[in-house]
Amino acid sequence: MKKYLTLSLTLFPLLLWGEACEIKIDRVTHDSGHFSIDLNYDEKCEILIDHESGKIVLVSKASESNTTRSEEIKPVQTENTKIEKMISLAKSKLGDSYAPAKAGPDHFDCSGFVYYLHKESGISIPRSSLAQSKSGEKLTREEIRRGDILFFDTHNRGHVNHSGIYLGEGKFIHSSSGKAYGVTISDLDKGFYKEKFLWGIRKIL
């Protein structure tokens, strides 16, 4: 026995199905910028809808006999999840001491801290602040968002010499060679770093 499902691509952009499911696309319609797909699928398949991640999953009932519904829809690691994990790791390093030419796991210079966080997140970036600053499209203060890399000219020499990670709400985390002499959270929009900020880049899109 066949069943039918109409899928609006504006609501659910990704469709997944198990190998054991027999699925046929019967019709594709378009109306005012909305695409819909009519699917003809076998009775032995079950539809699971994950509203949070915007996914429809068709799974074989035969393959789910030893699993629960919560196991069938696996959590998807979004870029937002990756950013939060990186920031959580960064905050776990608060208080770790500054050390020139070090990139963790317990001592960092500024670019070494940024490099370490991205490496642990599976993202390759250059080691130095100057090279890091050239590895992506420049973002203004208004364009930066949580997880972006920030760059500064703290010595007023006309080039990047310091980097950190933006936390949002005007705060960033970095390994400072100043008074804190270690990993600390500072204000971006007031005090010392406001006038030293140059630009940001985004490595987690």
MINU-403178 format. One record per residue (C-alpha): residue number from 0; residue in three letters; chain; x, z, y. Coordinates in pm, whole numbers, plus 50000, padded with zeros to 5 digits. Example, Ala and Ser with C-alpha at 12.3 -4.5 7.8 and 13.67 -1.06 7.14 Angstrom:
<rs>
+-----+-----+---+-------+-------+-------+
|   k |   r | c |  east |    up | north |
+-----+-----+---+-------+-------+-------+
|   0 | ALA | A | 51230 | 50780 | 49550 |
|   1 | SER | A | 51367 | 50714 | 49894 |
+-----+-----+---+-------+-------+-------+
</rs>
This chain:
<rs>
+-----+-----+---+-------+-------+-------+
|   k |   r | c |  east |    up | north |
+-----+-----+---+-------+-------+-------+
|   0 | MET | A | 50000 | 50000 | 50000 |
|   1 | LYS | A | 50131 | 49905 | 50345 |
|   2 | LYS | A | 50106 | 50110 | 50663 |
|   3 | TYR | A | 50144 | 50001 | 51024 |
|   4 | LEU | A | 50322 | 50144 | 51325 |
|   5 | THR | A | 50325 | 50020 | 51685 |
|   6 | LEU | A | 50643 | 50120 | 51866 |
|   7 | SER | A | 50688 | 50116 | 52246 |
|   8 | LEU | A | 51053 | 50055 | 52325 |
|   9 | THR | A | 51017 | 50225 | 52663 |
|  10 | LEU | A | 50943 | 50554 | 52485 |
|  11 | PHE | A | 51158 | 50530 | 52176 |
|  12 | PRO | A | 51463 | 50309 | 52229 |
|  13 | LEU | A | 51617 | 50362 | 51886 |
|  14 | LEU | A | 51465 | 50296 | 51545 |
|  15 | LEU | A | 51637 | 50408 | 51227 |
|  16 | TRP | A | 51531 | 50372 | 50864 |
|  17 | GLY | A | 51658 | 50455 | 50519 |
|  18 | GLU | A | 51784 | 50183 | 50285 |
|  19 | ALA | A | 51503 | 50249 | 50040 |
|  20 | CYS | A | 51231 | 50175 | 50297 |
|  21 | GLU | A | 51076 | 49829 | 50304 |
|  22 | ILE | A | 51004 | 49737 | 50666 |
|  23 | LYS | A | 50880 | 49414 | 50821 |
|  24 | ILE | A | 50839 | 49334 | 51190 |
|  25 | ASP | A | 50494 | 49176 | 51216 |
|  26 | ARG | A | 50469 | 49120 | 51589 |
|  27 | VAL | A | 50654 | 49175 | 51916 |
|  28 | THR | A | 50447 | 49191 | 52235 |
|  29 | HIS | A | 50541 | 49216 | 52602 |
|  30 | ASP | A | 50322 | 49344 | 52883 |
|  31 | SER | A | 50429 | 49443 | 53235 |
|  32 | GLY | A | 50785 | 49526 | 53138 |
|  33 | HIS | A | 50686 | 49712 | 52819 |
|  34 | PHE | A | 50785 | 49579 | 52478 |
|  35 | SER | A | 50596 | 49684 | 52165 |
|  36 | ILE | A | 50684 | 49619 | 51801 |
|  37 | ASP | A | 50430 | 49622 | 51517 |
|  38 | LEU | A | 50601 | 49738 | 51200 |
|  39 | ASN | A | 50468 | 49688 | 50848 |
|  40 | TYR | A | 50623 | 49948 | 50621 |
|  41 | ASP | A | 50582 | 50072 | 50266 |
|  42 | GLU | A | 50376 | 50378 | 50172 |
|  43 | LYS | A | 50681 | 50543 | 50018 |
|  44 | CYS | A | 50832 | 50582 | 50366 |
|  45 | GLU | A | 50751 | 50860 | 50609 |
|  46 | ILE | A | 50776 | 50855 | 50988 |
|  47 | LEU | A | 50965 | 51135 | 51158 |
|  48 | ILE | A | 50961 | 51146 | 51540 |
|  49 | ASP | A | 51226 | 51336 | 51733 |
|  50 | HIS | A | 51079 | 51360 | 52082 |
|  51 | GLU | A | 51385 | 51531 | 52231 |
|  52 | SER | A | 51635 | 51259 | 52138 |
|  53 | GLY | A | 51384 | 50972 | 52165 |
|  54 | LYS | A | 51424 | 50848 | 51807 |
|  55 | ILE | A | 51186 | 50733 | 51537 |
|  56 | VAL | A | 51321 | 50770 | 51185 |
|  57 | LEU | A | 51169 | 50607 | 50875 |
|  58 | VAL | A | 51290 | 50783 | 50562 |
|  59 | SER | A | 51222 | 50736 | 50195 |
|  60 | LYS | A | 51006 | 51013 | 50052 |
|  61 | ALA | A | 51203 | 50985 | 49728 |
|  62 | SER | A | 51527 | 51071 | 49907 |
|  63 | GLU | A | 51380 | 51376 | 50081 |
|  64 | SER | A | 51264 | 51569 | 49777 |
|  65 | ASN | A | 51544 | 51824 | 49810 |
|  66 | THR | A | 51555 | 51845 | 50189 |
|  67 | THR | A | 51347 | 51994 | 50464 |
|  68 | ARG | A | 51210 | 51824 | 50771 |
|  69 | SER | A | 51467 | 51996 | 50992 |
|  70 | GLU | A | 51743 | 51850 | 50777 |
|  71 | GLU | A | 51602 | 51497 | 50788 |
|  72 | ILE | A | 51639 | 51461 | 51164 |
|  73 | LYS | A | 52003 | 51537 | 51230 |
|  74 | PRO | A | 52101 | 51656 | 51577 |
|  75 | VAL | A | 52263 | 51375 | 51770 |
|  76 | GLN | A | 52572 | 51465 | 51973 |
|  77 | THR | A | 52496 | 51322 | 52315 |
|  78 | GLU | A | 52746 | 51284 | 52596 |
|  79 | ASN | A | 52580 | 51585 | 52759 |
|  80 | THR | A | 52654 | 51791 | 52446 |
|  81 | LYS | A | 53017 | 51678 | 52457 |
|  82 | ILE | A | 53046 | 51782 | 52822 |
|  83 | GLU | A | 52898 | 52126 | 52752 |
|  84 | LYS | A | 53134 | 52182 | 52459 |
|  85 | MET | A | 53432 | 52086 | 52675 |
|  86 | ILE | A | 53323 | 52319 | 52955 |
|  87 | SER | A | 53263 | 52600 | 52707 |
|  88 | LEU | A | 53619 | 52551 | 52580 |
|  89 | ALA | A | 53749 | 52545 | 52938 |
|  90 | LYS | A | 53578 | 52874 | 53023 |
|  91 | SER | A | 53719 | 53033 | 52708 |
|  92 | LYS | A | 54063 | 52976 | 52862 |
|  93 | LEU | A | 53987 | 53166 | 53184 |
|  94 | GLY | A | 54279 | 53396 | 53259 |
|  95 | ASP | A | 54531 | 53204 | 53049 |
|  96 | SER | A | 54854 | 53183 | 53246 |
|  97 | TYR | A | 54993 | 52887 | 53438 |
|  98 | ALA | A | 55312 | 52736 | 53296 |
|  99 | PRO | A | 55487 | 52420 | 53418 |
| 100 | ALA | A | 55487 | 52127 | 53174 |
| 101 | LYS | A | 55256 | 52309 | 52931 |
| 102 | ALA | A | 54936 | 52167 | 52781 |
| 103 | GLY | A | 54801 | 52457 | 52578 |
| 104 | PRO | A | 54673 | 52607 | 52376 |
| 105 | ASP | A | 54744 | 52929 | 52573 |
| 106 | HIS | A | 54948 | 52818 | 52876 |
| 107 | PHE | A | 54880 | 52522 | 53103 |
| 108 | ASP | A | 54987 | 52340 | 53413 |
| 109 | CYS | A | 54698 | 52176 | 53600 |
| 110 | SER | A | 54707 | 51833 | 53438 |
| 111 | GLY | A | 54797 | 51988 | 53103 |
| 112 | PHE | A | 54473 | 52187 | 53115 |
| 113 | VAL | A | 54266 | 51874 | 53184 |
| 114 | TYR | A | 54461 | 51681 | 52919 |
| 115 | TYR | A | 54408 | 51957 | 52660 |
| 116 | LEU | A | 54032 | 51977 | 52718 |
| 117 | HIS | A | 53987 | 51603 | 52676 |
| 118 | LYS | A | 54216 | 51587 | 52372 |
| 119 | GLU | A | 54012 | 51860 | 52203 |
| 120 | SER | A | 53700 | 51656 | 52287 |
| 121 | GLY | A | 53844 | 51347 | 52119 |
| 122 | ILE | A | 53912 | 51164 | 52446 |
| 123 | SER | A | 54251 | 51014 | 52530 |
| 124 | ILE | A | 54370 | 51047 | 52891 |
| 125 | PRO | A | 54715 | 51035 | 53057 |
| 126 | ARG | A | 54919 | 51354 | 53080 |
| 127 | SER | A | 55000 | 51376 | 53452 |
| 128 | SER | A | 54751 | 51429 | 53735 |
| 129 | LEU | A | 54865 | 51114 | 53915 |
| 130 | ALA | A | 54826 | 50899 | 53603 |
| 131 | GLN | A | 54493 | 51064 | 53523 |
| 132 | SER | A | 54366 | 50980 | 53871 |
| 133 | LYS | A | 54430 | 50610 | 53807 |
| 134 | SER | A | 54254 | 50601 | 53469 |
| 135 | GLY | A | 53897 | 50556 | 53593 |
| 136 | GLU | A | 53676 | 50440 | 53877 |
| 137 | LYS | A | 53702 | 50662 | 54184 |
| 138 | LEU | A | 53398 | 50881 | 54256 |
| 139 | THR | A | 53312 | 51037 | 54592 |
| 140 | ARG | A | 53205 | 51399 | 54637 |
| 141 | GLU | A | 52842 | 51284 | 54628 |
| 142 | GLU | A | 52893 | 51090 | 54303 |
| 143 | ILE | A | 53071 | 51349 | 54090 |
| 144 | ARG | A | 52881 | 51541 | 53825 |
| 145 | ARG | A | 52943 | 51816 | 53571 |
| 146 | GLY | A | 53236 | 51733 | 53343 |
| 147 | ASP | A | 53411 | 51488 | 53578 |
| 148 | ILE | A | 53783 | 51521 | 53653 |
| 149 | LEU | A | 53865 | 51612 | 54014 |
| 150 | PHE | A | 54186 | 51527 | 54199 |
| 151 | PHE | A | 54352 | 51693 | 54496 |
| 152 | ASP | A | 54647 | 51657 | 54731 |
| 153 | THR | A | 54730 | 52023 | 54777 |
| 154 | HIS | A | 55063 | 51957 | 54951 |
| 155 | ASN | A | 54933 | 51700 | 55203 |
| 156 | ARG | A | 55181 | 51439 | 55085 |
| 157 | GLY | A | 54938 | 51150 | 55051 |
| 158 | HIS | A | 54914 | 51146 | 54672 |
| 159 | VAL | A | 54747 | 51332 | 54385 |
| 160 | ASN | A | 54927 | 51643 | 54263 |
| 161 | HIS | A | 54647 | 51859 | 54119 |
| 162 | SER | A | 54346 | 51816 | 53889 |
| 163 | GLY | A | 54056 | 52016 | 53748 |
| 164 | ILE | A | 53713 | 51984 | 53585 |
| 165 | TYR | A | 53391 | 51992 | 53788 |
| 166 | LEU | A | 53139 | 52252 | 53672 |
| 167 | GLY | A | 52859 | 52160 | 53911 |
| 168 | GLU | A | 52708 | 52356 | 54201 |
| 169 | GLY | A | 53028 | 52323 | 54404 |
| 170 | LYS | A | 53256 | 52489 | 54147 |
| 171 | PHE | A | 53546 | 52358 | 53939 |
| 172 | ILE | A | 53776 | 52504 | 53674 |
| 173 | HIS | A | 54150 | 52442 | 53676 |
| 174 | SER | A | 54490 | 52591 | 53601 |
| 175 | SER | A | 54625 | 52704 | 53936 |
| 176 | SER | A | 54987 | 52766 | 54034 |
| 177 | GLY | A | 54861 | 52963 | 54335 |
| 178 | LYS | A | 54748 | 53323 | 54363 |
| 179 | ALA | A | 54548 | 53317 | 54038 |
| 180 | TYR | A | 54848 | 53167 | 53852 |
| 181 | GLY | A | 54638 | 53057 | 53560 |
| 182 | VAL | A | 54301 | 52917 | 53459 |
| 183 | THR | A | 54043 | 53005 | 53721 |
| 184 | ILE | A | 53720 | 52885 | 53884 |
| 185 | SER | A | 53734 | 52782 | 54250 |
| 186 | ASP | A | 53502 | 52653 | 54522 |
| 187 | LEU | A | 53511 | 52280 | 54591 |
| 188 | ASP | A | 53303 | 52276 | 54908 |
| 189 | LYS | A | 53465 | 52557 | 55105 |
| 190 | GLY | A | 53801 | 52720 | 55147 |
| 191 | PHE | A | 54136 | 52571 | 55053 |
| 192 | TYR | A | 54021 | 52295 | 54818 |
| 193 | LYS | A | 53750 | 52145 | 55040 |
| 194 | GLU | A | 53998 | 51953 | 55255 |
| 195 | LYS | A | 54236 | 51883 | 54967 |
| 196 | PHE | A | 53984 | 51699 | 54747 |
| 197 | LEU | A | 54051 | 51324 | 54712 |
| 198 | TRP | A | 53819 | 51184 | 54445 |
| 199 | GLY | A | 53692 | 51226 | 54091 |
| 200 | ILE | A | 53670 | 51010 | 53779 |
| 201 | ARG | A | 53437 | 51018 | 53480 |
| 202 | LYS | A | 53578 | 50999 | 53126 |
| 203 | ILE | A | 53260 | 51115 | 52949 |
| 204 | LEU | A | 53003 | 50854 | 53048 |
+-----+-----+---+-------+-------+-------+
</rs>
